[in-house]
């Protein structure tokens, strides 16, 4: 007959092995996830192992059953306390004192019942009740947990509840080894179920977390604020995030898997070849390579690419890179460079203007600089000619230089320049084909101008004219472009005003000098006339003195005798005129002397006017024949009436006037 402990020892060994397995599982999970409740539960099950060790030692060494029971139940209660503490840590709540009090009662109940000599049921009943409650509570908490929805959760929860029901059942069969054998075997099975269920639960959680991480990574890739692309070995795209779609205009469906996508984005074969060569030479590890990407709307965007796929490969992606759209930054940098060039250009032009540069040179420099900075094909300085209601071209870029000096543009709404003068403000023409405010002149259409802008060049009393810049292509001129053109126009206006002021000052100075000279000459003439010189010397000195203020080619002093209708030339100096030498006489009729007999001077300011008067004064034909023009014939008055004029024929380009 088999010994009564034949099945008890293997059952205890199985229960011990299952509890050790459960302990190792909890320690593994604690080491992996570093959660406090897992560490507490691992400690609880480790202590629970000593219950079975105590039972084995009692059987193997025939120890007192009461001593063994006290040790076993004490260890069990202590492990129950840790199990409850771990459960409340799982709930992130403090452990209620009622549980601690119940466990304390159970611990102190053991020695008390031993002293009183109570039976086994009385000895173990409190312990079984506390342990059953602890296991049932732990199972219920696991089942109600919302942190995980894994299948293992349900297996572990119901295993704990079944384990909780196992302890009270033993009270009905207390003291029989058959009951204890099945109890330990059941604990071995339940412990293994709990261990397996927790592994399954965390495996399912890990798999779900991995799935969530993969989805999070996918969402991150899709929604990250930089472009992300990936290609396979055949240079076919297999990743194209939303930022790529936003920048390029191409959807992921149009790019991913499309063997021609690379050609669509980079249509220039030379650019593609250079890109692939740079990528391969870098061994998929490059930073800040800038290439122009052709968008769906035809626009080219500058993208700065970064590739570290050589150092950090991603399965399924032969090469991957992130890109940043730096088009706006490059435009801003270009704008800054242009602004710096504009400021330098304005400063240089201003210095030349202050240095007193010739206006024509300044105009030419202005149109060259404006055309270079604004990148336009045409730029002109136009001067307003009020008498003709037209604008004359003073400077232009090559293409219209043959029109310089000509009044070729109408004022008013017949041209952009005229409309600018009318509005007295900058005028932009985005597109000549849609312009309705004014009528673009024929020059614009002949030279293929599409877009342009113009500003007024101010003057002292009226606008001087217009500075215009035009392009043969559709162009969006910015506020900075307008300000630059206005700055150039302001410099020209200041230079023009300064030149006009200088000319006015010079004329004033010349007028003052001439007035002083004329006063001096008049005084000298008075002295000559009142001198005692013979009449010939008087005439000679008179002529020399007059020549200081009125340069002439010929001067003659004539004496008229109206009664005899005769004219005698008393003095002549300068170019010879046949029949007009000193001492010559001629009829008075038809001569300039006769015309001035009314005491009013006779002046012809040009050769054409002198010819025109030949019909009424035929005697003036002789000075015309040797080319003498213009002619001035003031009367020479004696007491009692005019005696004759002295005739002066000034040398060109001197003009005659009332003062002279």
Secondary structure, 3 states (H helix, E strand, C coil): CCCCCCCHHHHHHHHHHHHHHHHHHHHHHHHHHCCHHHHHHHHHHHHHHHHHHHHHHHHHCCCCHHHHHHHHHHHHHHHHHHHHHHHHHHCCCCCCHHHHHHHHHHHHHHHHHHHHCCCHHHHHHHHHHHHHHHHHHHHHHHHHCCCCCCHHHHHHHHHHHHHHHHHHHHHHCCCCHHHHHHHHHHHHHHHHHHHHHHHHHHHHHHHHHHHHHHHHHHHHHHHCCCEEEEECCCCCEEEECHHHHHHHCCCHHHHCCCCCHHHHHCCCHHHHHHHHHHHHHCCCCEEEEEEEEECCCCCEEEEEEEECCCCCCECCECEEEEEEECHHHHHHHHHHHHHHHHHHHHHHHHHHHHCCCCHHHHHHHHHHHHHHHHCCCEEEEEEEECCCCEEEEEEECCCCHHHECCEEEECHHHCHHHHHHHHCCCEEECCHHHCCCCCCCHHHHHCCCCEEEEEEECCCCCCCEEEEEEECCCCCCCHHHHHHHHHHHHHHHHHHHHHHHHHHHHHHHHHHHHHHHHHHHHHHHHHHHCCCCCHHHHHHHHHHHHHCCCCEEEEEEEEEECCCCEEEEEEEEECCCCCCCCCCEEECCCCHHHHCCCCCCEEECCHHHHHHHHHCCHHHHHHHHCCCCCEEEEEEEECCEEEEEEEEEECCCCCCCCCC
